[in-house]
Amino acid sequence: MDDLRKDPFEEYQREREPGKRERYESWRTAIGLQAVDALVPSDYLLETAKRHIEGELSINQVKDLITSYYEENPKNDKEGSKEADLVSARIEEILNEKAFTFSSHQFLSIHKRLFSDLLPHAGEFRDYNITKKEWVLDGASVTYGNADNLQQNLDYDLSEEKNYSYKELSMPEVIRHLATFVSRLWQNHIFGEGNTRTTAVFLIKYLRTLGFEANNEPFAEHSWYFRNALVRANYNDLQNGVHETTEYLEFFLRNLLLGENNELHNRAIHISGAFKKQDIEVEKQDIEVEKQDIGQDFPYGGVLKAAGFKAKRLRYVEKLYQSFGKERVFGRGDVVEILGITSSPASELLKRLLDTGVIVPVSGKGKGKYRFARSV
């Protein structure tokens, strides 16, 4: 999905006080990273985080309040909000710590700290092989590291990077190398779950040791793009002309490290090639030809057709768009009411729209709330 959600801490965007500014940026990153697993923190977390930004609460007090909030009423944990809240707080804490060691132990430690009490094997190597269906790969999976060799693979990747010299490299060469390093680190997929969030936190900490300020705005705004870029950096289908590429990851890192403003759209990464620049005009022509089917004011037709949406579902989405536009927030209950369908197909439709980037989660409005993306 294209990450275009509203900043839940918008009032701190121009904050100049150093402590508040650092806490604001860390919270933005921490919350933004939850999008890689389609998790949205609760309203309670957002309000508690603001108190931390203001200096009213320590990070330990924040964590204690969140833990108590869910212990006292387990029903508050809706659609993974407990995980999103606790992991966000733990990411904020780690990002504001000065200590860091470039080692496999540190990598494992970050995962353990993030997911302790949430995942059964936090901080431990997975002991089984995995595949994951990826929207960006049309349902195919990256080939992840073999469970029998994870320790060796992790040690090797970190050793190679530790011994690498950046001396006399141009900045584009530095970016390209960093993209290759982080993509290989992620491809191991050391853990059963939580790999992207762990990799992102480890990367930010490492980049700071290299002297980069690592403006975390791209992680806050485009964490799902970051994950899809990692996927494309580790996937080949040579028979169909698909090659692994760090191109998209480099765009992300250039924004992160150099403050550039490259457009980061998930649709551009899709292996179908339907969204590549040279095809945009053809896509626009197709939309013009089929206006009688989807309406002149419906801007998502080309994206949805390329994602395999048939006429009936296109009309469903168009009807939702006519009801809510790009600003109004809606949830599953609204979809059920407007389309006259049951909860199960409504949930499925919302998930597919999230995967294609047509809708984005909205923080601060309760769980399971969305709006149409402002850009497609």
Secondary structure, 3 states (H helix, E strand, C coil): CCCCCCCCCHHHCCCCCHHHHHHHHHHHHHHHHHHHHCCCCCHHHHHHHHHHHCCCCCHHHHHHHHHHHHHHCHHHCCCCHHHHHHHHHHHHHHHCCCCCCCCHHHHHHHHHHHHCCCCCCCCCCCCCCCCCCCHHHCCCCCCCCCHHHHHHHHHHHHHHHHCCCCCCCCHHHHHHHHHHHHHHHHHCCCCCCCHHHHHHHHHHHHHHHCCCCCCCHHHHHHHHHHHHHHHHCCCCEHHHCECCCCHHHHHHHHHHHHCCCCCCCHHHHCCCCCCCHHHHHHHHHHHHHCHHHHCCCCCCHHHHHHCCCCHHHHHHHHHHHHHHCCCCCECHHHHHHHHCCCHHHHHHHHHHHHHHCCEEECCCCCCCCEEECCCC
